[in-house]
Amino acid sequence: MSTATAGAVVVVLKWLTADIGVSLYAYQMGYSEEKNMDSVRSIKAGSTRQILMVALASAAMVFAGCSKKVDVTTDSSASKANAGSNAAQQEVQPIKGADASKPATNAVYFAFDSSALDAAGKATLDAYAAWLNANNSASITIEGNCDERGSREYNLALGQRRADSVRDYLAGQGVMAARIDTVSFGEERPVCKGSGEACWAQNRRGDIVSR
């Protein structure tokens, strides 16, 4: 019950106490006649009814005050629950593909006379696939290359198989094949001009070039 409600109840009770006091005083001062006793009883009855009415009004005010408190508590609890839900939604935010960055390297390497991708090559292509899927306007060309060993015709065919292997892997990761072109340069574009495995290993590659 609020402070204002409690004050109102106290004032009414004081007034009733004074009223009843007057009635009792009249009774004690010699109003013994039947007529006067009837008046006293009437006053007492009226005072009793007033007390009951005040008691009922006080109970109603107390109930109303409690209901308001319950409503406020309920609203406060609902607000806290909604705030917690919003906070949870803000905390749980999935990483979008648009955050993927273009890989630093643009080449995958192959073993001698092979077009099979190794683990390192697949890791590079996974990163490229994420970047391409996040940038739908980007298109690429895969350039297949070989070392100097073998005939020109054989190396052109081997370079094409390497380019196709890279294209197929990217397509398997969700990149549309229409965005990927392939070409073979065979042994014609070495990055290392020399002989020996250390140099040849650098030339057996598939280059990923944006276009």
MOUR-V793453 format. One record per run of one state. SS is the DSSP state (2 for helix, 1 for strand, 0 for the rest). FROM is the first residue (numbers start at 0). LEN is the number of residues. If there is no record, write none. Layout:
BEGIN
ss:SS from:FROM len:LEN
ss:SS from:FROM len:LEN
END
This chain:
BEGIN
ss:0 from:0 len:2
ss:2 from:2 len:26
ss:0 from:28 len:5
ss:2 from:33 len:58
ss:0 from:91 len:5
ss:2 from:96 len:3
ss:0 from:99 len:7
ss:1 from:106 len:3
ss:0 from:109 len:9
ss:2 from:118 len:16
ss:0 from:134 len:5
ss:1 from:139 len:6
ss:0 from:145 len:6
ss:2 from:151 len:21
ss:0 from:172 len:4
ss:2 from:176 len:3
ss:1 from:179 len:7
ss:0 from:186 len:10
ss:2 from:196 len:7
ss:0 from:203 len:1
ss:1 from:204 len:6
ss:0 from:210 len:1
END
